Amino acid sequence: MEDAGFILGSYALTLAAVAMFAWRTIRSGRRLAEQVPDEDKYWL
């Protein structure tokens, strides 16, 4: 049990890194989608 802090800290750091990567990817995608004309947006 003496390594529990290290293990939980590692999980927290990993979760934060994945969340930040997902947030930046979604934000970048939304910015790029604004540059595409409406008639070219096949996902709408």
Rosetta silent file (secondary structure, phi, psi, omega in degrees, C-alpha in Angstrom):
SEQUENCE: MEDAGFILGSYALTLAAVAMFAWRTIRSGRRLAEQVPDEDKYWL
SCORE:     score description
SCORE:     0.000 S_00000001
   1 L     0.000   -7.444 -177.851    0.000    0.000    0.000 S_00000001
   2 L   -74.581  -15.155  178.490    2.947    2.359    0.195 S_00000001
   3 L   -97.256    6.700 -176.376    2.895    2.825   -3.595 S_00000001
   4 H   -61.700  -38.648  179.350   -0.797    3.778   -3.722 S_00000001
   5 H   -63.579  -42.736  178.250   -0.010    7.497   -4.017 S_00000001
   6 H   -64.257  -43.316 -178.880    2.301    6.916   -6.951 S_00000001
   7 H   -66.113  -48.167  179.438   -0.242    4.679   -8.693 S_00000001
   8 H   -64.789  -38.355  176.553   -3.167    7.056   -8.147 S_00000001
   9 H   -63.482  -39.530  178.231   -1.042   10.024   -9.188 S_00000001
  10 H   -65.560  -41.582  176.613   -0.039    8.246  -12.368 S_00000001
  11 H   -62.809  -43.404 -179.518   -3.679    7.472  -13.172 S_00000001
  12 H   -63.835  -42.447  179.306   -4.643   11.108  -12.529 S_00000001
  13 H   -64.918  -41.883  178.492   -1.827   12.400  -14.724 S_00000001
  14 H   -64.635  -45.310  178.929   -2.733   10.003  -17.531 S_00000001
  15 H   -61.680  -41.596  179.114   -6.424   10.914  -17.341 S_00000001
  16 H   -64.734  -40.767  179.719   -5.577   14.632  -17.415 S_00000001
  17 H   -65.905  -41.873  178.697   -3.309   14.179  -20.447 S_00000001
  18 H   -65.764  -41.829  179.185   -5.964   12.217  -22.360 S_00000001
  19 H   -64.007  -41.348  178.699   -8.640   14.785  -21.482 S_00000001
  20 H   -65.779  -41.093  177.829   -6.420   17.659  -22.620 S_00000001
  21 H   -62.911  -43.487  179.276   -5.627   15.888  -25.888 S_00000001
  22 H   -64.443  -43.230 -179.901   -9.333   15.230  -26.544 S_00000001
  23 H   -62.385  -44.510  179.700  -10.259   18.837  -25.723 S_00000001
  24 H   -67.036  -36.799  179.004   -7.575   20.236  -28.051 S_00000001
  25 H   -65.991  -45.182  179.224   -8.566   17.840  -30.854 S_00000001
  26 H   -65.396  -42.443  179.185  -12.250   18.780  -30.624 S_00000001
  27 H   -62.417  -42.947  178.421  -11.431   22.485  -30.431 S_00000001
  28 H   -64.684  -40.681  178.651   -9.180   22.246  -33.465 S_00000001
  29 H   -63.480  -39.599  179.006  -11.825   20.327  -35.413 S_00000001
  30 H   -67.143  -39.605  177.197  -14.463   22.946  -34.663 S_00000001
  31 H   -63.541  -43.956 -179.979  -12.144   25.731  -35.797 S_00000001
  32 H   -67.505  -35.020  179.864  -11.353   23.922  -39.018 S_00000001
  33 H   -65.070  -30.388  177.875  -15.037   23.146  -39.631 S_00000001
  34 H   -65.624  -24.073 -177.752  -15.808   26.870  -39.553 S_00000001
  35 L   -84.421  -12.225 -178.286  -13.513   27.343  -42.563 S_00000001
  36 L   -88.032  132.316  177.349  -15.372   24.830  -44.728 S_00000001
  37 L   -62.204  151.316 -176.091  -18.247   26.218  -46.833 S_00000001
  38 H   -59.932  -35.449 -178.714  -21.703   24.941  -45.841 S_00000001
  39 H   -70.510  -17.808  178.285  -22.259   23.160  -49.167 S_00000001
  40 H   -94.303   -2.564 -179.351  -19.098   21.097  -48.612 S_00000001
  41 L   -85.327   92.859 -178.889  -20.086   19.918  -45.127 S_00000001
  42 L   -72.309  -15.411 -176.965  -21.248   16.394  -45.830 S_00000001
  43 L   -86.363   -1.640  177.534  -21.716   15.699  -42.118 S_00000001
  44 L   -95.349    0.000    0.000  -24.649   18.148  -41.826 S_00000001
